[in-house]
Amino acid sequence: MINGVVVIDKPGGMTSHDVVACVRRIFSERTVGHLGTLDPMATGVLPVVLGRFTRLSQFYGDSIKGYEGEIRFGFATDTYDADGEAVTETKPTSQLTLQAILEVSRTFLGAQKQVPPAYSAKKVKGVPAYKHARKNQPVELQAVPVEVFEFQILDYADGRARFRALVSSGTYIRTLAHELGRELGVGAHLSALRRTRAGEFSAEDAHSFDQLESLGDARLETLIHPRRLLPDIPSVTVTDEVAGYIRNGRAVNLSDLSSSKLVKVFQGQRDLIAIASRVAGTLFHAKVVLFGSNEAAPVLSSR
């Protein structure tokens, strides 16, 4: 079994499910998942977890995401991006200025509630919203709390604006583009999107499928070192004896590194064996055991 995290540079036109299938084939590993969906049109950073490390997915729900892309003004679409059908008449953008776009874009900064697009994977009565939308069935989605840390318009020309954004998990950039066009009175949709960051993972960590294929057995060197994972959770390195207790599900006393409720437990420098939660004081119990007492340590890389 291969256990680790690999960051994929997702090409356009693929779903996140497609990416998982490709990683499963390339690494010959059956247990594979991803840490945050990317729309088919989007490209860029998509972290993928393999083997026992899929158990870490639960700790990545609040990861900050970074994006860069392009917004086309003049008309809105039903999906809020270039894959959709136009739902408004085309309006002239000759009078639209960079200054006007900048002024309105600043109003989107900060904590807010955002209604996801009808064409999204958000569940409505247990069914993804996009399935209802494709059947022309009414879709009522509840606004969810999100935060926009950065929404910077970089330039504007010929009805198109390039931007950079940094947002909380769950924020739809498509919705930002749609609402920006609505506020400006000309309509707009997302015409291109690339994710540059997902939590601790950046574009510098990402690999294309061609790169992974060409590496052969050396593809294991692309796995992210476990010490880099979940940087907001402190780490503790334990002795083999204490590691044995943790692997067997026993509560143990660990150094009180901080007031954190969680701690990453390493056996040696590179073997992440568990995520433990504080019971009381310095007493911790494993919340997730990655490797039991009779199981081999994970396959790691030097990165």
N, C-alpha and C positions, 0 to 999 in steps of 0.2 A: 504493500500500500504506500502511495505517495501522499505525504501530509505537508501542506504548506499553502502559501498564497502567491499567485502569479498575477501580474498586472497586464491586462491585454489592451492594446491600442485598437479599440473596436472600429472596424471599417463601416462606412455608411451602407445602409440597406439590410443590415443584419439585426435581428432581435437579440436581446440579451440571452434568450433561450438558445438561439443558434450558436452564440459564443460558447455557452456552456457545453453544447454538444461537440464543438470543435476541440475544446480543451480536453474533454473526456477522451476523444480519439487520440490526440497528439501525445498525451501523457499516459494513455492506457490505464486510466483511473476511473472507476465507475462512480464514485461519490464525489460530485462536483456541484458547486453552487456559486452564485455571484453576490456581490455586496452593493446592490443598488442598481435598479433598472435604468438603461439608457434607451431612448426612443430609437426606432430603426434608422431614422434620418441622421441622428447624431453620431459623432465619431469621438474617439478619445478614451480616456481612462476608465477602465472597467475592471476592478479587482475581482479575482476569481479564487475561491477557496477549494482546496482539494483534500480528500480523505477526512481524517478526524478533525482537521481544522475547520470544516464546515460548521462545527459546534460553536465557533467563535462568532458566527453571523449575528447572534442575538445582541452582541455588544457594539454593533456598528449602526444602530438605528438612528443616531443623532449626528452622524458625520457631516461636517461642512463640505460643500461642493463648490468648485470653481469652474467657470465657463468663459468661453469667448465665442462670438458668433456674429451673425448679421440679421438685421431686421429690414424687411421690405415694406415700405409704406405705399398706400394707395388703395388697398382693399384687404378685407379680412377673410379668413377661411374657416370652414367648420371645425377643422382640427387644430387651428391656431398656428399651423406651420405649412410648409410648402407642399406637403403630401396631401393636403386637403383640397376641397372644392371651394371656390369663391362664394361667399354668402353676402357680399355687399357690392354695390356698383363701384367701378373704378373711379377714384377721385383724383384730380390733378394734385401733384405735389410740388409744383413749381414755386409756390409761395411758402413752402415749408423751409424753415431755416435750422441750422445747427443749434443756434441759441435757444430757439423755441423747444427743440427736443431735449436739450440739456435741462432747461427749467422744469419741464414736466417729469423727466426721468428722476430728478432729485426727490420728487414727492413719493416715490416708491421705496425709499430707504427706510429701514427700521422694522420693528415688529408690527405685524398686521395679520389679518385673516384673508386667506386666498381661496377662491372657489376653483377646484381642479377642472380641467377641460372635460367636456362630455366624452371626447375620445381619449380616455385614459384607462389605466388598469385599476382605478379605484373601484371597490366593490359596491354594488347596489343590490341589496337583498341577496348577497352571496354571488352575484354575477358581475364580471368586469363591466364598467360603464360603457366601454367602447362597443360591446356586443349589443347593448340596447340601442346605442346611437346608430349603429349600422343598419338596424331594423327600423329606423325612424321612430323609435319608441321614446317617449319623454324621459329625460334623465335629470333627476334632482340630486345634486351633490351638495353636501354641507361644506361650508367654509372651514378651513383648518388653519391653525396658527402657524405662521412661518416668519422668517426674518431675512431681510435683504441687507447684507452688510456693505455691499458695493454694487452699484449699477452705473458703470461709467461709459458714456457714449464717447467713442474714440474719434470718429469722424463721420461725415455725412456727405453724400454726393449721389446725384441721379436717383433719388428716391430710396436709397439704401444707407443704413447706418451700421457701422461696426461697433461692437460693445464688448465690455468685460464685466463679469458679474461674480460675486461671491455670496452664497446663500445658504440658509439652513437646509437640512434634509427635508424632503417633501415639497420643496418649492418648485413650481413649474415655470421654467423660463418662457415657455410658449405663452403662458398666461400673462407674464409681464409684457411681452411683445404685443399681444392682443389688446391689453388694457392701455398701453402707451398709445397705440394707434387710435383707440376710441377717444382718449382724452384730448388728442390733437385734432380730432374730427376728420381724419382722412382714412382711418382703418389701417391695419398693419398685420403682418404675420411673421413668424420666425422662418427665415429663409436658409439659415445655416447655423449649426451648433457643434461646438467641440468642447468636451469636458477636459479640463486641464488638471483638476485636482479632485480627489475623493478621500476625505479624511487625511491620513498621513501619506497617501499615495499620490504621486505626481506623474506628469507626462514623462519625466526622465526615467521613471521605473517601468514604463510601458513597453511591450514588445508586440510586434505584428505576428500574425500566424506564419508568414514566410520566414521570419527570423527564427521562430521556435522550431519550425520544420527543418531548417538548415542546421540547427545545432545538434540534432541527434540526441544521444545520451547526455550531452552537455546541457540540455535544456533544464536539467535540475538546478543548474547554477543560476537560473533566472528567478528561483523562488526567493521571496523576501525573507531576510533573516528575522527570526521570531523576536529578537530584542527590539526590532523596529515597530512591531505590531502594538496597537492600542497604547500609544505613548502617554495618554492621560491616566493610565492605570499604573501605579508603581510596581516595581519588580522586587522579588526577593529570591536569593539563591539558597537552596537548602542542602543539607547533607543527604547522603544516600539513605540513611536510616529514616530521616524525616520524610524524604520523598516516598519511601515505601509505605509509610503510614498514610500519606495523602493519596497515593495510588489505590490503597485499599479502602478509602472512604472515611478514614478517621480524622477527627478534629485535632489540630495541632496548634502549639503556640509559635507565633512568628514574630519577628522584630516589628515593633510598632513604628513603621516608616513614616506614616502620616495618618491623617484622620480618614483616609479613603476607606470606603466600604468594601472595595475589591482590591485584590493584589494578584499579579501574575507570578506564578511559582515556576522557577527554573531548577532543573537538576543539572548542575554544571553550567557552562557558559551558554550553551546553544539549545538545550533541550527544554522546551516549554511543555510542562506536564499537566498544568491545571490553572484554572482561574478560581481563586478562593474568595469567599466572602467572610466578613468579620461577624463573629457570633457575639463576642463581648470582650472588651479589652484587647489583649493580643491573641485571643483564641480565634482561629479561622477554620472554616470547613469548606471543602471543595464544592464549588457551585457547578463547575464543569471539569471533569477528569478527561484529559485527552488520551492518556495512556495508562492502563491498569497495571497491576503488579506483575503480570506475566506477559506484558506486551512490549515490543521493541520500541525504542525511541524513534522520533520522527526523522524522515529524510529532510535534511536541511541544506542550505547553500552557504556560501561565504559572504554573501552580500549584506 
